Amino acid sequence: MPYFGFFLSLCALSITSFAFADDLSSSVDQQYESHLEPLFKHFHANPELSLVENKTAARMAQELEQAGFEVTTGVGGTGVVAMLKNGKGPLVSMRADMDGLPVQEKSGLSYASKATQISPITGKQVPVMHACGHDVHITSLVGTAREMVKRKDQWTGTLMLIVQPAEERVIGAKAMMDDGLYERFGTPDFGLAFHVAAGVEAGKIVVVDDSPYAGADTVDITIHGVGAHGASPHAGKDPIVLGAQIVMALQTLVARELPPRHPGVVTVGSFHSGTKHNIISDKAVLQLTVRNTSPETRKTLLDGIQRIAVNMGRVAGLPEDLLPEVVVSKESVPPTVNDAKLAQRLRKVWQTKLGRDSIVTPDAKGMGAEDYPFFTTDPYIPSVYFAIGGTPRADLDAEANGGTAVPSHHSPLFKITPKPAVTSGVKATVSALLDLMAN
């Protein structure tokens, strides 16, 4: 008899899960046809650059206010914060980034961007495109807001929706934090965010227990030398030779100082020195990008770069006042690290509520970076950053069989199949929020 009762309980749970999935799917699909599809096309056709997302922010504020949220604009520049209090319970945040890129769109879409804008970096007029899918993120956030208002009887607590500027320059999240985000609106008990992924089947969810995105540091090394005639190298200290020695020595950091299963990247992207064939310069500059997936790895790499650069200067016989200078840019981000227990919990939620085949195994090949961890690192907030696929299975299979390559993020050819990406983003987020904020 106990086994029969257990069986009935399992059946009831399965029926409830199927009913939830059907109800949510139907509601989100209807919402997409009536509201989210034209909204997505509007955002895609009207992208804006980092820090000047003024019209996008205004439209997001309007959409979230109409959904029933209390909205504050101008947080950290153009950031928007929307709050919905629904009784006692946890405070949970969901973030979506909204900026585009200075790229001329060549996707061939009927709603392709023709927008241009004055770059706040160069002061020049440049084309603008949503070449990284942030239009999917903000459209899904609106869908999530509308669904959570509709389902207020299913959850309690406070929902914080964050519309973040300047992710592409990895400075928007920090700007919002510096503007007192948590002091003004409360510190979340949990945090969520997602990114659409061109290399994943449209509508599928990818979630990992560790680090979905690397940390990234921009590092400049200024190498001082003593100028001389090219025919008299003994009379100077050649910064180009020293720079070349530093470049080669840096390659040992990942190969010999990191454990083999700990990923890291040290790439020298720029090496500038000299003006003429027969002049030994007195200065060289190296520009590096440094990637990692843990705070410990980051420290090993940055400390190693400092040690190698300075001591190679000593090897070259430079005096102490001319040793190489290493500067780590403020436009740096720590790695995005998921809370393992929370990731495992939400994986089970999505498998139960949306189907076991809704989750796919990640195929990580790069060390892309995000500024989302500025929201979750100090103070530490248990968080999960997941991915939603954006490319039809047929296109991925064709590429695998030697056909046309799927355009990558930041490509002028980049495009996402919006319906499965947007609707799955809403369904995954709402399912997670209802679990974290259950009555």
N, C-alpha and C positions, 0 to 999 in steps of 0.2 A: 504493500500500500504506500509506504513512503516513497518508493521509486516512482509510482504512478503519479503521486502528487508533485514530485520534482519534475517529471515529464510535462505535466500540465502547466507548471510554472514557466518552464522553458518555452512552451508553445505560446503562452500568454505574452511573454517578453518578445518573442519573435513577431507576433501579430502586432503588438504595440509599436515595435520598431518599424515594421513595414508601413503601418498606418502613418507614423510620423514622417517617414521618408516620402510617401506618396503625397501627403498634405503639403509638406515643405516644397517638394519639387514642383507641384502644380501651382502653388502660390508664387514661387519665384519665376517660373516660366511665364505665367500670366503678367507678372510685373515687368518682366523683360520686354515682352511684346508691346505693352502699353506705355512704358516709361523709360526703362533702362536702355533699350536699343537706341532711341533718338538721343538720349543723354550721352551715351558713349560716342556716337558719331559727332556730336557737338564738341566734346572734349578732344577727340582725335583731330578734328579739323581746325581746332583753335588752341594749339599748345602754346605755352609760355615758358621762358627761360627761368633758371634758378634765380630766386630773390625778387623777381618781377612777375610773379604769378597772380597779378592783381585781379584780373577778370575771372580766372579759374577759382580763386579763393572766394570771390563774391558769389559766384554761382553755387559753390559748395555750401557756403553759409546759408544761402537762400533755400537750397534743397533740404538741408538738415533741419533748418528752422521750420519749414513746412511739414517735415516729417513728425515734428513734435518735440525737438530737442531745444535746450537753452544754449544759444550759440554765442561765442566770443571770438572776435576777429582780431587780427593784428598781433598775434602771439609770436614772438620771435621774428617779427617782420610781417610776412604774409600768412603765417600759420593760422589755422582755425581749430578751435576746440568746441565740441558739442557734447553737452552733458544731459543725461536722462536719469533722474532719480526715481526709483520704483521700490521704496520700502527699505528695510534693513537687509544688509547682505554685503558681499564683497564689492570692491571697486575694481572693475576690469577695463583695461584700455585696448583699443584696436586702432592701429595706425595705418594710414595710406599716404603715400607720397604723390606729389602732383606736378612736378616740374618736367619740362621737355628738354630737348637737346638741340644744339646748333647744327642741325643736319638737314639737308634738302631732301625731302621725301621723294622716293622713286618707286613706291610700292605698287602703283597702278590702281589703287583702290579708288572707288568713285567718290569717297569722302576724304581723300588724301589731303594733307595739310598743304596750304599755299601761304601759310603765315610767315611773316618776317617780323623782326624785333630788333631794337637797339641792344646790343650786348652790354651788360653792366661791367664786363671785364675789359673789352676792347673799345667800346664806344662806337662800334661800327654796326651797320645794318646787316643782319644775318638771317638765313632761313631757319625755321624752327619746326621740329618734328617730335612726336611722341615715339621715339625710336627704342624705348625700353619698356613700354607697356604700362606706364603710370596711369594712363587713361582707364585701363582695366581696373586698377586699384581703387581709384576714386569713385568710379561708377559702381563697383561692388560695395563700397562703403555706404553709398546712398541706399542701395538695395538692402544692405544689412540693417541700416537705421529704420527703414520702413517695416521690415519684417519683425524687428524687435519691439517696435511700438505695437504692432498688430498682435504680438504674443505676450503682452505684459502680464497676463494671468499665469504664464509659465515660468516666470523668473522673478527674483527679488535682488535688490542691490542697486548699484550705480554704474551706468555704462558711460565710458569716456571715449569718444571718437576723436582721433587726432588727424588732422589734415596737414601734412608736413611739407614745407617748402625745401628747395635746394638739396635734395638727396644726391643729385648728380654731382654736386660739388662737395658732398659729405660734410656740410656745415649747417644744414637746416635743423637737425635734431638737437644739436648742441645749442643753437640759437634759441630754440624754444625752451630748453632747460635753463639757459642763462636768464631767460625772461620770467623765471619763476613758475614754470608749468605745474610742478607738483605742489609748491607752496600755495599757489592760487586755486588749484582745482582738486588737490588731494593726491596721495601717492597710491598707485594701483597695487592691488594684491596679486594680480596677474596681468601679463601683457601679451598681445597677439599682433602679428603682422604677416602679410604674405606678399610674394612676388610672382607674377606670371612668368612662365618659362617656355621659351620657343622650342627648346629641345625635348619637351615632354608632351605626351599625347594630350590633346585638348580635353579639359575637364577633369583630368586625373590629379590626385593629391600626392605630393612628395613631402615626407616629414622625416627628419633624422633626429637621433638622440643627442648628437653632439654639436658640431659647428657647421651650419649650412653656408656661412659666408666667412671669408677670411678677414683678418685685420689688415689694414694697409697704412703704411707710413711713407711719406714723401721725404726723401733725405737728400740734402745737398752737401757735397764735399768740396771745399775750396782748397786747392793745393798751391801753396806759395813756392816760388823758386827764385833763382837769381839769373836774370837775363844775360845773354852773351851772344857773340857772333856764332853762327852755325859752324864756322870753320875752327872755332876755338871752344869746344864743349868743356874743356878742363877749367875754363875761366868762369863757368856758371854752375847752377844747379838746375837741371832740366826737369820742369814739372810734368812734361809729357811722358818721359820715361818713368818718373815716379808714379804718375797716374795710371800708366799701363800696369805697373807692378801691383798697385792697389787693386785694380780691376781683377787681375788674376788671383790675387790672394783672397779676395772676397768670395771667390767660387768655393773655397774650402769651408765656408761657414755652414752651408747646408750639407755638403758632402761629408764633413768630418766632425762637426760639432753638434749636429742634431741627431737624435736617435733615428734609425732608418724608417720607423713608422710614424714619425712626427713630420708633417709636411711644412715646407717653408720655401720661399722664393726671394732671391736677391737679384734684381735685374738692374743693370746700368743702362739707362735709356738714352743718355746724352753725355758726350765727352767733348768739351770745347776748350781750345787753347790755340794761341799763336795767330800771327797775321801774315807771315811770309816764309818762303822756302828756307832762307838762310839766317833766320833770326830765332834764337832760343828764347822762348817767352819767359816771363817771370810769374805766370799764373795759369792754372788750368782748373776747370770746374767740371765735376761729375754730378749727374742727376740720377737718383736711384728710386725705384719703387721696391718696397719690402713687404712681403705678404706672409701671414702666419695664421694659425687656427687656435692658438691658446696664448694667454698672457705670458706663460713661461717661455714659449718659443720666441715670442716677440722680444722679450728682454735679452735672450741669448743672441739674437740677430743684431739688435741695435747696439748692445754692448760690444759685440764682436766687430761691428763696422767701426766704431769709435777706436777700439784697440788697434785694429789693423791699420787704419789710416794714419793715426798719430805715430805709431811705432815704425811704420814704413818710412815716415818722414825722418825719424831718427836714424834708421838704417842708411838713408841717403845722405846723412851728415848735415841735415838742416839744424840750425840753432833753435832753441826752444821757442823763441818768439816768431819763428816762421813755420812751425809745425802745421800740418793740415787741420782745417777747421771743419767739424761735422755739425750740421744743423738739421734737426728734425722739424718739419713743417707743422704748423698748427692744423693744417688740413689733413689730419691723420685720424684713423679710426681703429678702435680695438676690434678683435674678432667677434662675430655674432655667435654666441654659444647658447643653444637651447637648454632649458632645464630638462634633464633626462626623464625624471618621473612625470613631469607634465606632458612631455612629448609622447611617452608611452600611454598615458591616460587618454590623450586626445586621439591617438591612433586607434585605440579601441572604440572610442566614441564614433569616429568616422566609419570604421568598419561595421559597427553595429547599426548606425543610423543611415548610412549612405551606401552600404554594401562592401563586402570584402574586396571586390575588384576596383573600388574607388581609390585605393592606395597602390602606388607603384614604387618600385625600388629605384632610388636615385642613381644616376650615372654621372658622378662628379668628375669633371675634367679640368676645371679651372680654379682660380683663386680670386674670384670676384669679391668685392668688398661692399659694405653697407654702413650707413651711419646709425642704423636703428639701435645698436648697443648703447648709445648715449642715453637712451630712455631706460635701460634695464641694468646697467652696470653699477652706477653709484647714485642712489642706493640700489642694491641688488633686488631685482624683481623677477620671480619665476616667469619665464616667457617662452613662447614658441614662435619661431619664424618658419613658415612653411611655403611650399610652392604650389602653384596651380598650372597645369599644362595649357598650352595655347595653340598647338599645331595639330592638324588632323593626322590620325594614324597613317593614312595612305601616303601623306607627304613624307613622314619619317621613314616609312618602309621604302619609298622610292629613292630617297637619299642613301639609305643603307645598301641598296642594290645598284648603286652607281649613277643614280639619276640626279636631278637638280638638287643642289644643297639647300637646306632650310636656312634662310637668312638669320644671322645672329643678332643679338641685341646690339644696338648702336649702329646698325647698318642702315643705309638709306632704303634698302629693300625690305626692312623688317616689317612684319605684319602678323597680327594675331587673329584667330577666328574668334570673334567676340562672344557669341552666345554661350558656348560651353565654358569659356574662360570666366566670363562675368558671373554666370549663374552658379557655377561650381564654387567660385569665390564667396558668393553670398551663402550658399548652402553649408559650406565647410565652416564659415565664420559663425553663422547662426547656431549650428549644431554645437560648436565648441562653447559659445557663450551660454547657451541654455544649460549645458552640463556644468559649467563653472559657477553659474548663478541660479542653480535649480532651487525651486521652492523647498 
